[in-house]
């Protein structure tokens, strides 16, 4: 029998990935992917999350606890959601997730912990993936939003003179915009719209373009160069050994990453764990 695993959940806008994570920091069996209606009312969302957890508890009752990778804004210490005005999980605003789930599950004693989803993915890669060789790492998640985390000796660094508050870069300015509006899916799509390519996601935009579209390649090149320029001061201040990049945009690695690399004097590495990263990073709350 597995030695007291953790039930880990990575909560996204349309689905929840979950798995049992064993004491040896390995995922037990396969990762489950369950659809969720994030715009539903609180009762429906809580019921869905509880059903996912209960499914794992049917396989093994003795667990260390439940670990969530959850998007913010969120009080990760108290388990209270403060998401609003983004079209997902708004019904949970101000509610205590832990108390509600314990009531539905009927298990008052179970422990529940939370970590920001971007931080969880970066920490997962730092501890168990592409970041293993490096002791000081600046990690970025490039996707729906622009996430970041600073990791030293396997620990998240969220305060100090060498990191921004909370380790968050999304609100810093780049040009006339916030970094979150530039180095995210919507930021990259906005650049591509300048070429007359209108799409709802990056993969579709690339498919719509001519394979030899030089302006397309230049757009990705400028995205990478701008990203390198933006993070360089933070890399230097933190004395990072490497820059780790994960998230949906990382799937276009060969188009933009060479230009990030040109801007920095440290290795730039791509995440390798995929869906496992956030689950392992969340479960690390118990290890």
LOLUM-173313 format. One record per residue (C-alpha): residue number from 1; residue in three letters; x, y, z. Coordinates in pm, 1 decimal. Example, Ala and Ser with C-alpha at 12.3 -4.5 7.8 and 13.67 -1.06 7.14 Angstrom:
residues 2
{1 "Ala" {1230.0 -450.0 780.0}}
{2 "Ser" {1367.0 -106.0 714.0}}
END
This chain:
residues 287
{1 "Unk" {0.0 0.0 0.0}}
{2 "Unk" {116.2 352.3 -76.2}}
{3 "Unk" {254.7 524.0 233.5}}
{4 "Unk" {1.1 798.2 306.3}}
{5 "Unk" {-16.7 986.0 -22.0}}
{6 "Unk" {-148.7 1335.8 -82.1}}
{7 "Unk" {-454.0 1405.9 -296.6}}
{8 "Unk" {-336.2 1685.0 -528.5}}
{9 "Unk" {-568.7 1897.0 -743.1}}
{10 "Unk" {-477.4 2154.3 -1007.9}}
{11 "Unk" {-785.5 2372.7 -1056.6}}
{12 "Unk" {-821.9 2532.7 -1398.2}}
{13 "Unk" {-1093.3 2735.6 -1564.6}}
{14 "Unk" {-1258.0 2442.4 -1744.6}}
{15 "Unk" {-1108.2 2130.2 -1586.5}}
{16 "Unk" {-950.5 1994.7 -1271.2}}
{17 "Unk" {-647.0 1769.4 -1290.9}}
{18 "Unk" {-595.8 1545.8 -989.2}}
{19 "Unk" {-383.5 1256.4 -871.4}}
{20 "Unk" {-246.9 1076.2 -569.6}}
{21 "Unk" {111.2 1179.8 -492.3}}
{22 "Unk" {307.9 926.2 -291.6}}
{23 "Unk" {558.3 986.4 -14.0}}
{24 "Unk" {840.1 930.2 -264.5}}
{25 "Unk" {711.3 1234.4 -458.0}}
{26 "Unk" {582.3 1020.1 -743.9}}
{27 "Unk" {233.9 1031.3 -892.4}}
{28 "Unk" {47.1 708.6 -825.8}}
{29 "Unk" {-134.3 576.1 -1131.0}}
{30 "Unk" {-267.3 818.5 -1389.8}}
{31 "Unk" {-372.0 1181.9 -1370.9}}
{32 "Unk" {-748.6 1231.2 -1371.3}}
{33 "Unk" {-896.4 1517.7 -1572.6}}
{34 "Unk" {-1251.3 1620.9 -1481.5}}
{35 "Unk" {-1455.1 1896.7 -1640.8}}
{36 "Unk" {-1578.0 2173.9 -1415.0}}
{37 "Unk" {-1814.9 2465.9 -1472.9}}
{38 "Unk" {-1616.5 2748.1 -1317.8}}
{39 "Unk" {-1896.8 2997.6 -1388.1}}
{40 "Unk" {-2150.6 2787.1 -1193.3}}
{41 "Unk" {-2284.4 2872.0 -849.7}}
{42 "Unk" {-2086.6 2789.7 -536.3}}
{43 "Unk" {-2286.4 2479.6 -447.9}}
{44 "Unk" {-2220.8 2319.2 -786.8}}
{45 "Unk" {-1850.1 2401.5 -779.9}}
{46 "Unk" {-1805.3 2267.6 -427.2}}
{47 "Unk" {-1997.1 1952.5 -514.6}}
{48 "Unk" {-1775.5 1894.6 -817.7}}
{49 "Unk" {-1454.1 1938.2 -621.0}}
{50 "Unk" {-1582.4 1715.1 -341.2}}
{51 "Unk" {-1679.4 1445.8 -590.8}}
{52 "Unk" {-1327.8 1447.0 -736.4}}
{53 "Unk" {-1173.1 1417.4 -390.7}}
{54 "Unk" {-1417.0 1144.2 -288.1}}
{55 "Unk" {-1319.6 945.8 -595.8}}
{56 "Unk" {-960.2 932.4 -475.0}}
{57 "Unk" {-1066.4 852.1 -118.5}}
{58 "Unk" {-1246.8 545.4 -250.9}}
{59 "Unk" {-906.8 407.2 -353.3}}
{60 "Unk" {-720.5 492.7 -34.1}}
{61 "Unk" {-861.0 632.8 288.1}}
{62 "Unk" {-541.8 712.1 477.8}}
{63 "Unk" {-401.4 1026.2 319.0}}
{64 "Unk" {-175.9 1302.2 450.2}}
{65 "Unk" {-415.5 1561.3 323.2}}
{66 "Unk" {-543.8 1748.4 20.1}}
{67 "Unk" {-325.7 1993.8 -173.4}}
{68 "Unk" {-474.0 2247.7 -414.8}}
{69 "Unk" {-302.2 2441.9 -690.4}}
{70 "Unk" {-556.3 2722.0 -722.6}}
{71 "Unk" {-559.2 3046.0 -925.0}}
{72 "Unk" {-563.1 3377.3 -746.7}}
{73 "Unk" {-647.7 3615.9 -596.8}}
{74 "Unk" {-673.4 3376.4 -303.6}}
{75 "Unk" {-584.3 3369.6 64.6}}
{76 "Unk" {-367.9 3060.2 50.7}}
{77 "Unk" {-317.0 3042.6 425.5}}
{78 "Unk" {-686.5 3054.9 515.4}}
{79 "Unk" {-828.6 2884.4 207.1}}
{80 "Unk" {-1050.8 3175.0 102.1}}
{81 "Unk" {-1114.1 3261.8 -262.4}}
{82 "Unk" {-1108.0 3625.5 -375.9}}
{83 "Unk" {-1145.2 3578.8 -751.2}}
{84 "Unk" {-1379.4 3823.2 -921.1}}
{85 "Unk" {-1446.5 3988.2 -1257.2}}
{86 "Unk" {-1268.7 3719.9 -1461.3}}
{87 "Unk" {-1559.2 3488.9 -1544.5}}
{88 "Unk" {-1446.9 3194.2 -1333.2}}
{89 "Unk" {-1498.5 3091.8 -970.2}}
{90 "Unk" {-1657.2 3428.1 -891.9}}
{91 "Unk" {-1929.7 3247.5 -694.8}}
{92 "Unk" {-1663.7 3141.4 -443.3}}
{93 "Unk" {-1565.2 3499.1 -358.2}}
{94 "Unk" {-1512.0 3537.3 16.2}}
{95 "Unk" {-1595.3 3172.3 89.4}}
{96 "Unk" {-1384.0 2933.4 291.8}}
{97 "Unk" {-1308.6 2643.4 56.8}}
{98 "Unk" {-1180.7 2415.0 333.0}}
{99 "Unk" {-1486.9 2446.5 554.4}}
{100 "Unk" {-1725.4 2386.8 264.9}}
{101 "Unk" {-1542.8 2078.1 137.4}}
{102 "Unk" {-1512.2 1926.2 484.1}}
{103 "Unk" {-1885.2 1967.8 533.4}}
{104 "Unk" {-1973.9 1803.6 200.5}}
{105 "Unk" {-1723.2 1520.9 244.8}}
{106 "Unk" {-1823.3 1467.0 606.0}}
{107 "Unk" {-1458.6 1448.2 712.6}}
{108 "Unk" {-1387.5 1720.5 967.2}}
{109 "Unk" {-1034.4 1605.3 1042.2}}
{110 "Unk" {-885.1 1605.3 692.7}}
{111 "Unk" {-610.8 1863.5 629.7}}
{112 "Unk" {-637.0 2092.4 325.5}}
{113 "Unk" {-360.7 2320.7 195.8}}
{114 "Unk" {-332.3 2563.1 -95.4}}
{115 "Unk" {-69.3 2706.3 -328.0}}
{116 "Unk" {-94.7 2944.2 -622.6}}
{117 "Unk" {-123.8 2737.8 -940.9}}
{118 "Unk" {161.8 2913.9 -1120.5}}
{119 "Unk" {390.3 2882.9 -820.5}}
{120 "Unk" {297.4 2515.9 -787.7}}
{121 "Unk" {395.4 2443.6 -1149.0}}
{122 "Unk" {725.9 2627.4 -1114.9}}
{123 "Unk" {809.7 2463.8 -782.4}}
{124 "Unk" {720.7 2123.1 -924.3}}
{125 "Unk" {967.7 2176.5 -1207.7}}
{126 "Unk" {1229.4 2314.6 -969.1}}
{127 "Unk" {1209.8 2016.7 -734.7}}
{128 "Unk" {1138.1 1729.2 -970.4}}
{129 "Unk" {1182.3 1845.8 -1329.8}}
{130 "Unk" {1389.2 2074.7 -1548.3}}
{131 "Unk" {1505.8 2285.8 -1252.9}}
{132 "Unk" {1676.1 2005.8 -1059.0}}
{133 "Unk" {2034.5 2103.0 -1157.9}}
{134 "Unk" {1994.0 2462.5 -1035.5}}
{135 "Unk" {1998.1 2596.0 -680.9}}
{136 "Unk" {1860.2 2942.5 -759.4}}
{137 "Unk" {1586.6 2962.6 -1018.1}}
{138 "Unk" {1352.1 3225.6 -1157.7}}
{139 "Unk" {1048.4 3050.5 -1303.2}}
{140 "Unk" {786.4 3190.7 -1539.1}}
{141 "Unk" {450.5 3053.8 -1650.4}}
{142 "Unk" {344.1 3194.1 -1986.4}}
{143 "Unk" {-21.0 3123.9 -2051.5}}
{144 "Unk" {-356.4 3281.5 -1972.6}}
{145 "Unk" {-162.4 3503.7 -1736.1}}
{146 "Unk" {203.0 3578.8 -1664.6}}
{147 "Unk" {307.5 3392.2 -1351.3}}
{148 "Unk" {641.8 3392.2 -1172.9}}
{149 "Unk" {820.1 3243.3 -874.1}}
{150 "Unk" {1168.4 3261.4 -727.0}}
{151 "Unk" {1311.7 2936.7 -590.1}}
{152 "Unk" {1629.7 2892.9 -383.0}}
{153 "Unk" {1745.5 2553.5 -255.0}}
{154 "Unk" {1401.8 2407.7 -325.4}}
{155 "Unk" {1205.8 2676.9 -140.4}}
{156 "Unk" {985.0 2954.7 -271.7}}
{157 "Unk" {1130.5 3297.5 -192.1}}
{158 "Unk" {852.7 3553.8 -161.9}}
{159 "Unk" {1019.8 3843.6 16.5}}
{160 "Unk" {1358.8 4006.4 51.9}}
{161 "Unk" {1572.6 4268.2 -114.3}}
{162 "Unk" {1646.2 4043.9 -413.9}}
{163 "Unk" {1286.7 3955.8 -506.4}}
{164 "Unk" {970.9 4159.7 -572.3}}
{165 "Unk" {683.6 4128.5 -321.1}}
{166 "Unk" {538.7 3775.0 -327.4}}
{167 "Unk" {775.9 3691.6 -613.6}}
{168 "Unk" {518.2 3830.2 -857.9}}
{169 "Unk" {623.5 4006.7 -1177.4}}
{170 "Unk" {285.0 4033.3 -1349.9}}
{171 "Unk" {207.0 4385.6 -1229.5}}
{172 "Unk" {542.0 4542.2 -1322.4}}
{173 "Unk" {533.0 4778.7 -1620.5}}
{174 "Unk" {683.1 4698.0 -1956.6}}
{175 "Unk" {656.5 4993.7 -2186.2}}
{176 "Unk" {312.0 5140.7 -2135.1}}
{177 "Unk" {153.5 4812.6 -2026.9}}
{178 "Unk" {164.3 4568.2 -1738.6}}
{179 "Unk" {383.6 4264.8 -1790.2}}
{180 "Unk" {72.8 4046.2 -1753.5}}
{181 "Unk" {-78.4 4212.5 -2060.4}}
{182 "Unk" {239.3 4167.5 -2265.6}}
{183 "Unk" {381.1 3825.1 -2174.1}}
{184 "Unk" {60.9 3623.0 -2176.2}}
{185 "Unk" {-153.9 3451.7 -2435.9}}
{186 "Unk" {-362.5 3762.7 -2488.7}}
{187 "Unk" {-46.4 3972.9 -2520.8}}
{188 "Unk" {102.4 3745.2 -2785.8}}
{189 "Unk" {-231.9 3720.7 -2967.8}}
{190 "Unk" {-248.2 4102.4 -2971.5}}
{191 "Unk" {90.6 4109.7 -3145.5}}
{192 "Unk" {-29.1 3854.5 -3400.6}}
{193 "Unk" {-344.3 4055.9 -3462.2}}
{194 "Unk" {-110.3 4328.8 -3580.5}}
{195 "Unk" {-27.3 4090.9 -3867.3}}
{196 "Unk" {-393.6 4040.4 -3945.5}}
{197 "Unk" {-401.1 3700.6 -3771.1}}
{198 "Unk" {-710.1 3680.9 -3551.5}}
{199 "Unk" {-736.4 3365.1 -3340.9}}
{200 "Unk" {-848.6 3255.1 -2996.5}}
{201 "Unk" {-529.6 3063.8 -2914.2}}
{202 "Unk" {-165.7 3054.8 -3019.8}}
{203 "Unk" {-176.0 2716.8 -3194.5}}
{204 "Unk" {-465.3 2829.4 -3415.8}}
{205 "Unk" {-286.6 3153.6 -3499.0}}
{206 "Unk" {21.4 2963.1 -3615.4}}
{207 "Unk" {-190.4 2728.8 -3828.7}}
{208 "Unk" {-362.5 3025.2 -3990.5}}
{209 "Unk" {-32.0 3179.1 -4097.0}}
{210 "Unk" {180.9 3080.4 -4393.1}}
{211 "Unk" {457.1 2843.0 -4272.4}}
{212 "Unk" {718.9 3075.4 -4420.5}}
{213 "Unk" {559.2 3390.5 -4285.2}}
{214 "Unk" {857.9 3609.9 -4199.5}}
{215 "Unk" {652.9 3870.1 -4007.5}}
{216 "Unk" {517.1 3584.3 -3793.6}}
{217 "Unk" {867.9 3471.2 -3707.0}}
{218 "Unk" {970.9 3829.4 -3633.0}}
{219 "Unk" {673.6 3866.3 -3399.1}}
{220 "Unk" {777.9 3563.0 -3195.4}}
{221 "Unk" {1137.5 3685.4 -3201.3}}
{222 "Unk" {1038.7 4025.8 -3062.2}}
{223 "Unk" {823.2 3858.0 -2798.0}}
{224 "Unk" {1123.8 3652.9 -2683.7}}
{225 "Unk" {1363.8 3947.5 -2695.2}}
{226 "Unk" {1122.5 4166.4 -2498.6}}
{227 "Unk" {1073.5 3892.4 -2238.4}}
{228 "Unk" {1448.9 3854.2 -2196.6}}
{229 "Unk" {1491.3 4230.0 -2159.2}}
{230 "Unk" {1212.6 4243.9 -1901.9}}
{231 "Unk" {1338.1 3962.6 -1676.2}}
{232 "Unk" {1709.6 4043.7 -1696.4}}
{233 "Unk" {1712.5 4287.4 -1399.7}}
{234 "Unk" {1522.8 4036.3 -1183.5}}
{235 "Unk" {1757.1 3754.6 -1286.9}}
{236 "Unk" {2055.7 3968.1 -1187.3}}
{237 "Unk" {1910.2 4085.4 -855.7}}
{238 "Unk" {1822.3 3729.7 -753.9}}
{239 "Unk" {2153.6 3590.2 -882.1}}
{240 "Unk" {1957.0 3315.7 -1057.2}}
{241 "Unk" {2142.6 3015.8 -1197.0}}
{242 "Unk" {1875.4 2962.1 -1462.6}}
{243 "Unk" {1547.5 3087.3 -1602.9}}
{244 "Unk" {1272.0 2824.3 -1624.3}}
{245 "Unk" {977.8 2875.3 -1860.3}}
{246 "Unk" {660.2 2670.6 -1862.2}}
{247 "Unk" {297.3 2720.1 -1961.9}}
{248 "Unk" {108.0 2706.7 -2289.1}}
{249 "Unk" {329.0 2952.5 -2478.5}}
{250 "Unk" {630.8 2733.8 -2399.2}}
{251 "Unk" {490.9 2490.3 -2658.5}}
{252 "Unk" {615.7 2737.6 -2922.7}}
{253 "Unk" {964.5 2718.4 -2768.6}}
{254 "Unk" {1172.1 2719.0 -3087.4}}
{255 "Unk" {998.9 3031.4 -3211.6}}
{256 "Unk" {1069.7 3262.0 -2916.6}}
{257 "Unk" {1311.8 3101.9 -2669.3}}
{258 "Unk" {1632.6 3154.6 -2872.0}}
{259 "Unk" {1574.9 3528.4 -2840.3}}
{260 "Unk" {1523.1 3506.5 -2464.5}}
{261 "Unk" {1849.1 3313.9 -2444.7}}
{262 "Unk" {2031.1 3585.0 -2640.8}}
{263 "Unk" {1927.4 3840.4 -2379.3}}
{264 "Unk" {2059.1 3650.2 -2077.8}}
{265 "Unk" {2388.7 3506.0 -1959.4}}
{266 "Unk" {2235.4 3207.3 -1777.2}}
{267 "Unk" {2069.2 2888.4 -1903.9}}
{268 "Unk" {1706.5 2916.5 -2014.8}}
{269 "Unk" {1523.5 2585.0 -1973.0}}
{270 "Unk" {1180.7 2457.1 -2068.1}}
{271 "Unk" {957.3 2274.9 -1821.8}}
{272 "Unk" {938.7 1900.6 -1884.2}}
{273 "Unk" {670.7 1774.6 -1645.3}}
{274 "Unk" {355.5 1901.2 -1815.8}}
{275 "Unk" {42.7 1837.6 -1610.2}}
{276 "Unk" {247.8 1671.3 -1336.1}}
{277 "Unk" {430.5 1992.4 -1242.8}}
{278 "Unk" {149.9 2174.7 -1059.0}}
{279 "Unk" {30.1 1854.8 -890.2}}
{280 "Unk" {377.6 1778.0 -756.2}}
{281 "Unk" {431.3 2140.6 -657.9}}
{282 "Unk" {104.8 2147.9 -465.5}}
{283 "Unk" {176.3 1815.7 -294.2}}
{284 "Unk" {514.6 1952.6 -186.6}}
{285 "Unk" {322.0 2145.8 78.9}}
{286 "Unk" {325.3 1815.4 270.5}}
{287 "Unk" {678.8 1697.9 194.3}}
END
